[in-house]
């Protein structure tokens, strides 16, 4: 079992390793612009209410999110994305999907692979 932080980022449910979260900083708690983990236009109807300071491959960054909580994820419920699909998505930090109880499928994000090139 792995401890993860389950969250909603721009309306997209995802999970990332809990070890990559430095601290919660509240909404807009840092001067730096938050990063966008997914290449999409932010949904104006979705309000990310708080921010997390996270460790990425490009240093510490702020990620805006909603509904963040700790959870456990078993290895049997992880499904890695094939490398070809990861390359086609141009999101190397999105490494798979997971089935989470009460939530359904969520994207698995490994922030060690995040290059820092996606900013809002």
Phi and psi restraints in degrees (value plus and minus 20) as a CYANA .aco file:
   2 UNK   PHI    -139.5   -99.5
   2 UNK   PSI     121.3   161.3
   3 UNK   PHI    -107.1   -67.1
   3 UNK   PSI     109.1   149.1
   4 UNK   PHI    -149.0  -109.0
   4 UNK   PSI     143.4   183.4
   5 UNK   PHI    -126.1   -86.1
   5 UNK   PSI      98.6   138.6
   6 UNK   PHI    -113.6   -73.6
   6 UNK   PSI     111.5   151.5
   7 UNK   PHI    -173.5  -133.5
   7 UNK   PSI     149.0   189.0
   8 UNK   PHI    -133.4   -93.4
   8 UNK   PSI     105.9   145.9
   9 UNK   PHI    -144.3  -104.3
   9 UNK   PSI      94.5   134.5
  10 UNK   PHI      33.5    73.5
  10 UNK   PSI      16.1    56.1
  11 UNK   PHI      62.3   102.3
  11 UNK   PSI     -17.1    22.9
  12 UNK   PHI    -125.4   -85.4
  12 UNK   PSI     103.5   143.5
  13 UNK   PHI     -96.6   -56.6
  13 UNK   PSI     110.5   150.5
  14 UNK   PHI    -169.1  -129.1
  14 UNK   PSI     147.1   187.1
  15 UNK   PHI    -154.0  -114.0
  15 UNK   PSI     121.7   161.7
  16 UNK   PHI    -156.4  -116.4
  16 UNK   PSI     135.0   175.0
  17 UNK   PHI     -77.9   -37.9
  17 UNK   PSI     113.1   153.1
  18 UNK   PHI     -80.3   -40.3
  18 UNK   PSI     -48.6    -8.6
  19 UNK   PHI     -86.1   -46.1
  19 UNK   PSI     -35.4     4.6
  20 UNK   PHI    -110.4   -70.4
  20 UNK   PSI     -25.2    14.8
  21 UNK   PHI    -111.4   -71.4
  21 UNK   PSI     104.0   144.0
  22 UNK   PHI    -104.2   -64.2
  22 UNK   PSI     -72.2   -32.2
  23 UNK   PHI    -190.6  -150.6
  23 UNK   PSI     142.1   182.1
  24 UNK   PHI    -104.3   -64.3
  24 UNK   PSI     118.5   158.5
  25 UNK   PHI    -142.6  -102.6
  25 UNK   PSI     -14.0    26.0
  26 UNK   PHI      57.2    97.2
  26 UNK   PSI     157.1   197.1
  27 UNK   PHI     -96.0   -56.0
  27 UNK   PSI     102.1   142.1
  28 UNK   PHI      43.4    83.4
  28 UNK   PSI      12.8    52.8
  29 UNK   PHI     -94.4   -54.4
  29 UNK   PSI     -33.3     6.7
  30 UNK   PHI    -140.4  -100.4
  30 UNK   PSI     136.8   176.8
  31 UNK   PHI     -91.8   -51.8
  31 UNK   PSI     -52.1   -12.1
  32 UNK   PHI     -86.1   -46.1
  32 UNK   PSI     122.2   162.2
  33 UNK   PHI     -84.4   -44.4
  33 UNK   PSI     122.2   162.2
  34 UNK   PHI     -90.5   -50.5
  34 UNK   PSI     135.1   175.1
  35 UNK   PHI    -107.7   -67.7
  35 UNK   PSI     136.9   176.9
  36 UNK   PHI    -128.7   -88.7
  36 UNK   PSI      98.7   138.7
  37 UNK   PHI     -98.7   -58.7
  37 UNK   PSI     -41.5    -1.5
  38 UNK   PHI    -144.3  -104.3
  38 UNK   PSI     120.1   160.1
  39 UNK   PHI    -102.2   -62.2
  39 UNK   PSI      69.6   109.6
  40 UNK   PHI    -179.2  -139.2
  40 UNK   PSI     137.9   177.9
  41 UNK   PHI     -91.8   -51.8
  41 UNK   PSI     112.9   152.9
  42 UNK   PHI     -79.6   -39.6
  42 UNK   PSI     118.8   158.8
  43 UNK   PHI    -101.4   -61.4
  43 UNK   PSI      96.1   136.1
  44 UNK   PHI     -82.6   -42.6
  44 UNK   PSI     -43.6    -3.6
  45 UNK   PHI    -101.6   -61.6
  45 UNK   PSI     -30.7     9.3
  46 UNK   PHI    -121.7   -81.7
  46 UNK   PSI     105.5   145.5
  47 UNK   PHI    -132.3   -92.3
  47 UNK   PSI      93.7   133.7
  48 UNK   PHI    -100.8   -60.8
  48 UNK   PSI      90.3   130.3
  49 UNK   PHI    -102.3   -62.3
  49 UNK   PSI     -38.6     1.4
  50 UNK   PHI    -163.0  -123.0
  50 UNK   PSI     157.6   197.6
  51 UNK   PHI    -151.2  -111.2
  51 UNK   PSI     131.4   171.4
  52 UNK   PHI    -139.0   -99.0
  52 UNK   PSI     117.9   157.9
  53 UNK   PHI    -110.6   -70.6
  53 UNK   PSI     102.4   142.4
  54 UNK   PHI    -146.2  -106.2
  54 UNK   PSI     135.4   175.4
  55 UNK   PHI    -108.9   -68.9
  55 UNK   PSI     107.4   147.4
  56 UNK   PHI    -143.4  -103.4
  56 UNK   PSI     155.5   195.5
  57 UNK   PHI     -84.9   -44.9
  57 UNK   PSI     -35.1     4.9
  58 UNK   PHI    -130.1   -90.1
  58 UNK   PSI      -1.4    38.6
  59 UNK   PHI      83.1   123.1
  59 UNK   PSI    -192.9  -152.9
  60 UNK   PHI     -96.1   -56.1
  60 UNK   PSI     115.1   155.1
  61 UNK   PHI    -157.0  -117.0
  61 UNK   PSI     140.4   180.4
  62 UNK   PHI    -118.9   -78.9
  62 UNK   PSI     113.3   153.3
  63 UNK   PHI    -141.8  -101.8
  63 UNK   PSI     100.4   140.4
  64 UNK   PHI     -97.0   -57.0
  64 UNK   PSI     122.8   162.8
  65 UNK   PHI    -177.0  -137.0
  65 UNK   PSI     151.5   191.5
  66 UNK   PHI    -156.8  -116.8
  66 UNK   PSI     137.8   177.8
  67 UNK   PHI      34.3    74.3
  67 UNK   PSI      18.3    58.3
  68 UNK   PHI     -95.6   -55.6
  68 UNK   PSI     115.1   155.1
  69 UNK   PHI    -177.6  -137.6
  69 UNK   PSI     134.3   174.3
  70 UNK   PHI     -97.3   -57.3
  70 UNK   PSI     126.9   166.9
  71 UNK   PHI    -173.7  -133.7
  71 UNK   PSI     151.2   191.2
  72 UNK   PHI    -133.0   -93.0
  72 UNK   PSI     123.8   163.8
  73 UNK   PHI    -150.6  -110.6
  73 UNK   PSI     103.8   143.8
  74 UNK   PHI    -108.7   -68.7
  74 UNK   PSI     127.8   167.8
  75 UNK   PHI     -79.3   -39.3
  75 UNK   PSI     -49.9    -9.9
  76 UNK   PHI     -87.7   -47.7
  76 UNK   PSI     -36.9     3.1
  77 UNK   PHI    -124.7   -84.7
  77 UNK   PSI      -8.6    31.4
  78 UNK   PHI    -118.7   -78.7
  78 UNK   PSI     118.0   158.0
  79 UNK   PHI    -152.4  -112.4
  79 UNK   PSI      87.9   127.9
  80 UNK   PHI     -89.8   -49.8
  80 UNK   PSI     124.1   164.1
  81 UNK   PHI    -101.2   -61.2
  81 UNK   PSI     117.7   157.7
  82 UNK   PHI     -80.9   -40.9
  82 UNK   PSI     125.7   165.7
  83 UNK   PHI     -77.0   -37.0
  83 UNK   PSI     -56.8   -16.8
  84 UNK   PHI     -80.1   -40.1
  84 UNK   PSI     -63.0   -23.0
  85 UNK   PHI     -87.6   -47.6
  85 UNK   PSI     -60.6   -20.6
  86 UNK   PHI     -80.4   -40.4
  86 UNK   PSI     -61.5   -21.5
  87 UNK   PHI     -85.1   -45.1
  87 UNK   PSI     -61.7   -21.7
  88 UNK   PHI     -85.7   -45.7
  88 UNK   PSI     -54.8   -14.8
  89 UNK   PHI     -95.0   -55.0
  89 UNK   PSI     -39.1     0.9
  90 UNK   PHI      37.7    77.7
  90 UNK   PSI      14.3    54.3
  91 UNK   PHI    -150.7  -110.7
  91 UNK   PSI      55.4    95.4
  92 UNK   PHI     -82.4   -42.4
  92 UNK   PSI     -39.3     0.7
  93 UNK   PHI    -102.0   -62.0
  93 UNK   PSI     -30.7     9.3
  94 UNK   PHI    -111.7   -71.7
  94 UNK   PSI      85.6   125.6
  95 UNK   PHI    -123.8   -83.8
  95 UNK   PSI     -29.6    10.4
  96 UNK   PHI     156.1   196.1
  96 UNK   PSI    -189.4  -149.4
  97 UNK   PHI    -148.1  -108.1
  97 UNK   PSI     138.7   178.7
  98 UNK   PHI    -159.2  -119.2
  98 UNK   PSI     127.6   167.6
  99 UNK   PHI    -114.9   -74.9
  99 UNK   PSI      99.7   139.7
 100 UNK   PHI    -134.3   -94.3
 100 UNK   PSI     114.2   154.2
 101 UNK   PHI     -77.9   -37.9
 101 UNK   PSI     111.5   151.5
 102 UNK   PHI      57.1    97.1
 102 UNK   PSI     -23.8    16.2
 103 UNK   PHI    -142.4  -102.4
 103 UNK   PSI     -58.3   -18.3
 104 UNK   PHI      77.9   117.9
 104 UNK   PSI    -166.1  -126.1
 105 UNK   PHI    -103.8   -63.8
 105 UNK   PSI     118.6   158.6
 106 UNK   PHI    -152.1  -112.1
 106 UNK   PSI     131.8   171.8
 107 UNK   PHI     -95.7   -55.7
 107 UNK   PSI     118.5   158.5
 108 UNK   PHI    -116.5   -76.5
 108 UNK   PSI     107.8   147.8
 109 UNK   PHI    -138.8   -98.8
 109 UNK   PSI     109.9   149.9
 110 UNK   PHI    -132.7   -92.7
 110 UNK   PSI      82.8   122.8
 111 UNK   PHI     -89.8   -49.8
 111 UNK   PSI     -33.8     6.2
 112 UNK   PHI     -82.6   -42.6
 112 UNK   PSI     -44.8    -4.8
 113 UNK   PHI    -114.0   -74.0
 113 UNK   PSI     -20.7    19.3
 114 UNK   PHI     -97.4   -57.4
 114 UNK   PSI     107.6   147.6
 115 UNK   PHI    -105.9   -65.9
 115 UNK   PSI     -36.4     3.6
 116 UNK   PHI      67.5   107.5
 116 UNK   PSI     -13.2    26.8
 117 UNK   PHI    -103.1   -63.1
 117 UNK   PSI     -30.1     9.9
 118 UNK   PHI    -121.8   -81.8
 118 UNK   PSI      83.6   123.6
 119 UNK   PHI    -145.7  -105.7
 119 UNK   PSI     131.5   171.5
